[in-house]
Structures are given as C-alpha cells and as structure tokens.
Amino acid sequence: MDAADVALLMEANTKEDNAMSFETTKIRGAKEMKFTSGMDWDTLRISPVSIEKPQAVEKVKVKRAGTPVPEPANDLPWDT
C-alpha cells in the first residue's frame, strides 16, 4: 500500500442543489483547499467546474405522537 498524496472529505448537499462539496484533510506539496462542484445525481457525475457552495439547510427534528423520549443518562462524565 502506498501513502496517499491527497485525502478529501466529501459533503453531499441536497439533491435539489446539484452540488457536492470537498475539503482536503491531507495534501502533500500544496495548500489546503475547500471547493464545491456541480453534481448530476442521476448519473453520479461530478463536474470539473467549481461552483458556489449552497446555503446549509437546518435539519428539523420531528417528534411523532406516542414516541417515547429517552431519559438522559446520569452516569456520563459530561452530564453534570
């Protein structure tokens, strides 16, 4: 196995945004970078052209009626 010259994190945006964002976690011989490319979700093709990153959408949690809510654990060290 060879050592990697570049390692990237991928962040999928919503399907409607048609975009995929990337961030380097390791890059040999160059500066760190973040970029977003166009994405065709039907063919899974990533565009070689950078685009502006879409705005993040806040996820909303929905509580359904009758769903029990778990009690917090009191023995966790950060639960003081």
WOKAVEN-V707903 format. One record per pair of residues at least 4 apart in sequence whose ideal C-beta (glycine too) atoms are under 8 Angstrom apart, sorted by the first residue. I is the first residue (numbers start at 1). J is the second residue. Records with the same first field share a line. If there is no record, write none. Layout:
# WOKAVEN-V707903
I=J + J
This chain:
# WOKAVEN-V707903
4=26
5=27 + 28 + 29
6=24 + 26 + 27 + 28
7=24 + 25 + 26 + 27
8=22 + 23 + 24 + 25
9=22 + 23 + 24 + 25
10=20 + 21 + 22
11=20 + 21 + 22 + 23
12=20 + 21 + 39
13=17 + 19 + 20 + 21 + 36 + 39 + 53 + 54
14=54 + 57
15=41
17=54
18=38 + 39 + 40 + 41
19=36 + 37 + 38 + 39 + 51 + 53 + 54
20=36 + 37 + 39 + 46
21=34 + 35 + 36 + 53
22=34 + 35 + 36 + 37
23=32 + 33 + 34
24=32 + 33 + 34
27=31 + 32 + 33
35=50
36=50 + 51 + 52 + 53 + 54
37=46 + 47 + 48 + 49 + 50 + 51
38=46 + 47 + 49 + 51
39=44 + 45 + 46 + 47
40=44 + 45 + 47
47=51
63=67 + 69
72=76 + 79
73=79
74=79
75=79
